[in-house]
């Protein structure tokens, strides 16, 4: 199975900060990577698909990029609504592995 | 509005069975592959199973293979997950999710989840 290593596990930041979360795949997954946001007690929400494509309705402050097997989610200017947990997920092969999650907390 | 609504969760004893349902609306259900993902209390997301739009192709995580069965009834716009031989480690919120399209397997629409608790 492909392993997804996500870092950091927790991130403390302030409103307005630029935030970067990284996900590394254990083998090549092409660009088949998604990023999800999850708030407590709620279902995950798709933010980015195919590594860098912004899902419809998602604010443009969210962006994704890829370099080989390393993938990055960037929030250009953190907003109060962005404090949540973020997960990466590969869908190059079965099983559809998720990263361990990154909790973005208020500093 | 595109919507998914899970039901069927509850408390079940170890070794027992449960069937989850996911009612879909707002899109042509049979055109989309569907997925079950679970989340144990306080833990991360864990993919469980996938099924093609026709229902002819299915995939399972190793942890549930041989115990869980995914199926769908396209005439009823409903996805199912039959869970047998349940274990304590199957305790989780179970989400159904829709795949984006034929060309991209990201999960773009999620249900609200249904809680399954396996305990004596």
Interface residues (C-beta under 8 A of the other chain):
Chain A: X1 X32 X34 X36 X38 X42 X43 X44 X45 X46 X49 X50 X55 X87 X89 X91 X94 X95 X96 X97 X98 X99 X100 X101
Chain B: X35 X37 X44 X45 X46 X47 X50 X59 X61 X62 X95 X100 X104 X105 X106 X107 X108 X110 X111 X112 X113
